[in-house]
Amino acid sequence: MIVARNVRMLARRDGYTDGAIGEALGHGRSWAWRRFTGELPFDLNDVERLAELFQVDPAHLLAPAHTWAPDPSRRAVS
């Protein structure tokens, strides 16, 4: 659930919905929903693609949020 929490935090920062994240990664809304609810895990390919989408180091997505914080001025989407 750490990855899901971090992705949600970054999605809020950049204005993405769950469905938009799924689509950006070549999937749909249900794909994103299943991962955000913990029904299915994110795999390392997902983590790599999400890091590219949000312009962060992939390690940040795997680390507890209290160990790093996204720079609010560095938005992947304008």
Secondary structure in CASP SS format (residue, H / E / C, confidence):
PFRMAT SS
TARGET T0000
AUTHOR 0000-0000-0000
METHOD secondary structure of the structure
MODEL  1
M C 1.00
I H 1.00
V H 1.00
A H 1.00
R H 1.00
N H 1.00
V H 1.00
R H 1.00
M H 1.00
L H 1.00
A H 1.00
R H 1.00
R H 1.00
D H 1.00
G C 1.00
Y C 1.00
T C 1.00
D H 1.00
G H 1.00
A H 1.00
I H 1.00
G H 1.00
E H 1.00
A H 1.00
L C 1.00
G C 1.00
H C 1.00
G C 1.00
R H 1.00
S H 1.00
W H 1.00
A H 1.00
W H 1.00
R H 1.00
R H 1.00
F H 1.00
T C 1.00
G C 1.00
E C 1.00
L C 1.00
P C 1.00
F C 1.00
D C 1.00
L H 1.00
N H 1.00
D H 1.00
V H 1.00
E H 1.00
R H 1.00
L H 1.00
A H 1.00
E H 1.00
L H 1.00
F H 1.00
Q C 1.00
V C 1.00
D C 1.00
P H 1.00
A H 1.00
H H 1.00
L H 1.00
L H 1.00
A C 1.00
P C 1.00
A H 1.00
H H 1.00
T H 1.00
W C 1.00
A C 1.00
P C 1.00
D C 1.00
P C 1.00
S C 1.00
R C 1.00
R C 1.00
A C 1.00
V C 1.00
S C 1.00
END
